[in-house]
Amino acid sequence: MSIAVSEVTIHNVLTRTSGYLKSVTSHSLQPYRGCTFGKALCGVGCYVRHNAHVLRGREWGGFLEVRTNAAESYRENYGRERRWAQRNRGRFSIFLSSATEPFLPQESRYGVTRSVLEAMCELPPDELVLQTHSHRVADHAELLTELSARCDLRVHVSIETDRASLPGLSPHASSVAKRFAACAKLRAGGLRTVVTVSPLLPIADPERFFARVAEAADAVVIDHFIEGDGTPDGSRTRRTALPAAMEAVLPDSTTLSYRDDIAAVARRHLPGRVGVNIPGFAGQYE
C-alpha cells in the first residue's frame, strides 16, 4: 500500500487536553498527523482510526503529515501554554503522543520528534509522558537522559501481547522482543520506563509475560478497549476486525473480566506498580 506523505506547518503544536487525557496531562503534542503503523497490528486497534477530524475521509495508515515546524511551534507557544497549564491544571504536562507514533520509520528522515525533544531540553515542561509503540525510542536514550534531568519524564512503551500476530491480522510494526529490549536499555540507563499493555490483547503466557515486564520496566499499565476507546462498551473497536481476531484466540478476551484477571497476574509480579485504565496513564499504580 502506498502512503501519501506531505509536509505541513502548524500554528500551535500544543493541544490542551480534554476527554480521556484531561486527567493525565494538561497538553498533548503530535509531531505527525496520521501514522504509517496504521496497517500493522497496533493500527487495527488504534483508537485514532475512528477520529474523523484526523482522517478527513482518508484511510488510516494511508497518509502521514509531517509537521516540519513542530519544534519552532513548541518554542513559540511554550510561555503562554505553560502559564495556562499552571493556572488551570496545576502543572504543565505533555503527552507525546496520543494520535500518532513519534518514532515512525520516517522519523529517521524528518527528525521532527527529536527536534521537539531537543526544544524541550531548552524549555522543559514540568512533566512529559512519552508514549511509543516502537523499539526506536531506545536510539534516543542519551537525549532522553538529558531531558529527564530537566523534567519529570516517563517513557511508555506499548507491548499489548506476547504473540507475534492474531489470526487474519498483520504482525506488529515493532516486534515484541525488540520492544522488551528497548525497555531494558532505557531502564538500565536510569530512565523511568513503563510498559503499556494497551489495548490488552490475548496473552499466551501471562505469568512469563509479566515476569519479563517486571525485569524490563518500572511499572505497567493495562488498558482494555472496553472503557479505553472512548466508549463505555468498546463499540468503536467492535466495528473493526480486532475483537473477532481476539475471540478466535481466547473467547473471553473481549471482556473486562479478562482485563481484571490479567491485572491480578500483573500484581503478583509487580506489586504496587500496576496501573489500570486512565489512572495508570497518569502514573497511579496499585
N, C-alpha and C positions, 0 to 999 in steps of 0.2 A: 504494500500500500504506500502510495506517495504521500508525503507530508508537506503541506504548504507552510513555509517558514517566511515570516515577514519581520521587518524591523520597525518598531514604533517608539514614540516617546510618550511619557505620561506626566500629567501635571503634578499629581501627588501620589507617590507610591505607598504612602502610609494610610491605611483604611481603618477607621475607628470601628471596633468590633461590635457586633450585635448577635443575637441568637445564640448558637452553640458556643461560640468563643467568648461571649461577653464576660463570663465569669472566669475565663482562663487568662486572657491578656487584654490590654487596652487597645492594641492595634494588631492588624495583620499586614504582611508585606509579601507581595507576589513578584518575583523577579521576571517571571514569564506569565503569559496568559495562554492556556492550553497546556497539553502535556503529551510528549511523544511516547510515554509509557501507556497511553490510553488503550492500546490493543493487547497489552500484556495482562497477566492475571490480576495485578493490582488495579488495572484500569477498569476491569469488569465491575468490581465492587466499589469503585471510586464514587464518592458522593457528589463530586463536582459534575459528573456526566449528566446530572439532572438539572443543572443550573442554566436556564435559558438565556440569562444575561451574559454568561460566559460563552455559551455555544453560539448564539446568534445564528441558528439554523445550520451550523456546521457539525460534522461528525466528531465525536470525542476521540482523540488520538490522531485526527487527521490534520491538525493545524497547530502552529506554535507562533505566538507573537513575542518577539524578543524586545524587552523594554530597555533599550540601549542607554537611556539616561537615568536608570533606576538609582544609581549611587548619587548622582547630582541632585535628583529629586529628594532623596533622603536628606542630604545636607541642607537643601533649601527649606524644607518643611520641618526640620528637626526641632527648632526652638518653639514654634507655635504648637506643634503636636505634643511635645514634651510638657509644656505648661498646661495644655488642656488635660492631658492624662493625669498629671499630678493633682490637678484641681478636682477632676471628676471621678477618677478611678484610684487615686492614691499613689500610683506609680506608673512610670512609662515602661510598658512591657510589650514585646512584639512576638508574634507567632509567624515564623518564616519556614515553610509557608503552608497555607491551608488549601490552596486551589491549584497548585502545580507542584512539580518535583524540582527542588532547587539545584539538584546535581544531575540533570539530564546529560546525555552524551554531548548535546550541543553546547553545554557549558564550557567544554574544553576549547571551543572556538570563540564564543562570545564573552565568557568570563563575567557575566552580569552578577551572579550570586557572589562571586569572590570580590568584585568591586564594592558591593554593598557591605560585605563583612569588613572590608578594609575601611570603609567610611564609618562603620560602627566603632572601629578601634579609635578613630579620631573623635567621634561624637557618640559615646555609648548610650544605649538605653539602660534603664535600671535592670531589666530582665530580658533575656532572649531565649525563646524556645525554638530550636532549630529542628524542624521535622523533615525527615527524609525517608525514602524507600530505596536508597542506593548506597552501595558499598563505597562509592566515590567520595563520600563525605570524609573518609579517612585520609584522602590525599591532601586535605586542608587542615590536618591536625595541628601543625605549627601555628597557623594563623588563628585557629580556634583557641589554642592555648593562650595566645596573646590577648585575644578578646575576653577570655574567661577571667583574666586579671582585672578587667575594667567593668565587667557587669556580671550579674547572676545568670550563668549560661547552663542550659540543659540541652543535650543533644538527644533527640528522639529518633530511633531507628526502627522502622516498621518491619516486623517479622511476624506475619499473621498465621503461619503454619510451619510444620516441618516437612511438608510434602512439596515435591517439585512442581506439581500441577494438579488440577482437578479434571475429571472426565469432560472432554469436549471443549476445554478452555485452553488458552495459550499458557505457556510456562511463565515463570517470573521474569521480570526485566533484569533483576539482580538476584543471583542465586542465594539461597538460604545460607550456604556455607560462607559465601563472601560477605554477607551482611553480619553474620556472627563474628567473623574475623575482624571486620571493621569496628564492631563494638568493642572487642577485646583490645584492639590497638588504641582506641580512643580512651578507654578506661585506664589502660596501663599508663597512658600519658597524663593521667590526672584529671581528665575531663569527666564531668558528671554525665553518665550515659544511661539512657532509659530505652528498653525495648518496648515498642507499642505493638501489641497484638490486635491490630485494627485494620479491617474488620476481622474478627475471630473466624477462622476457617477450621474445618475438621483437622485435628492434630492426631497423628498416628500413634505417637508415644508421648503422652503428656508428661509423665514423670521424667523421662530423659530430656524432653524439650525444656522444661523449666529448670532442670539441673544445669543445662547449658546456659540458659538465661542468667541464672544466679552467678555463674562463673564470668560471664561476659559483660554484665550490666549492673548498675547500682539499684535499679528498680524496674518494674514492669507495669504497663497499663493494658488493661483488657477491655475491649470495646466491641460489642456485637452490633450488627447492622440494625437490629431492633433497638430503638432508642438512640442509635448512633447516626442514622442517615437523615435526621431532621424530621422524621415522622415517628410517632409513638409505636407504631406497629411494623415499621420497616417496609411500608408499602412502596416506597421509591425503589428500593433494592429488589423487591419481589417482581418488579416489571422487567428485571434483567435475567440473564441466564445463570446468575450465580446461585440462587437458592436451590434450583434443581440439581446443579452440579454438586452442591454441598450435601444434599439429601441422598444422592446416589452413592456417596461415600459413607455418610453417617446420618441416618434419618432424623435424629433429634437435634442435629447441629444448628438448625434454623430456629431454635427456641431459646428463650432467656434462661431456662433451667440448665441448658448446656453451658452457657456463659458462667453461671454460678458454680457449676461443678468444676469447670476449668479453673476458676478463680480460687477454689478451695485447694486444688492441687498446687497452684502457684504459691499460695500462702505457706504451704509446707516447706517449700524451697527458698522462699524469700519473705520470711516473717517480718511484718511491719514495712514491707517495700512493695506492696501490691495496690495499684490504683484501678478503679473500675469506672468506666464511662467518663463524663466530664470532669469530676473531681480529680481523676487520675492525670488527665492532661494538664490540670492546674497544679500538679505536684503534690496532691494529697493522697497519702498511702495509708494502708492499714494492714 
